Amino acid sequence: MKPSITLVGCGGSGSLAAEGLCRLISNEEYRLLLVDHDRVEPHNLRRQNFYTGDVGKFKSQVLAERLARQYGRRV
């Protein structure tokens, strides 16, 4: 069984923690699961790790796709 980390909440702290975790766990053995039922809203852009094009999308999905591309791993 592969070791895994589950991050619940991808808003203010979680969006930044997710990127930090990708930097720390460069080992492909680790699985990173992001959980957040909320969608990106315009007021989130000021203090969370999201961009204008992310508005309306699920926070967890936006982060997973971005981090997978940036760090070359499954999220």
C-alpha positions, -999 to +999 in steps of 0.1 A: +000+000+000+013+034-010+016+060+018-008+089+013-015+123+026-051+137+025-054+175+027-089+187+036-096+222+026-080+240-004-088+276+005-065+301+022-042+278+041-049+246+022-041+260-012-006+271+000-001+239+020-008+217-011+020+234-030+043+230+000+035+193+003+043+188-034+077+204-029+084+183+002+072+149-010+091+146-042+089+108-038+064+093-063+055+067-037+034+092-018-002+099-029-016+133-023-054+137-022-070+171-021-106+174-007-127+205-009-164+208-020-162+246-025-157+264-058-134+293-065-152+326-062-139+361-072-134+371-036-110+341-031-085+356-055-071+381-030-058+357-005-059+322-019-037+304-045-061+309-074-063+329-106-091+346-125-095+317-149-102+294-120-134+311-109-163+287-109-142+256-108-138+233-078-108+244-057-095+208-052-096+201-089-080+233-099-051+228-075-047+191-084-044+198-121-020+227-116+002+209-091+003+177-113+015+198-142+040+218-122+055+190-102+051+161-127+031+139-102-004+126-097-025+147-073 
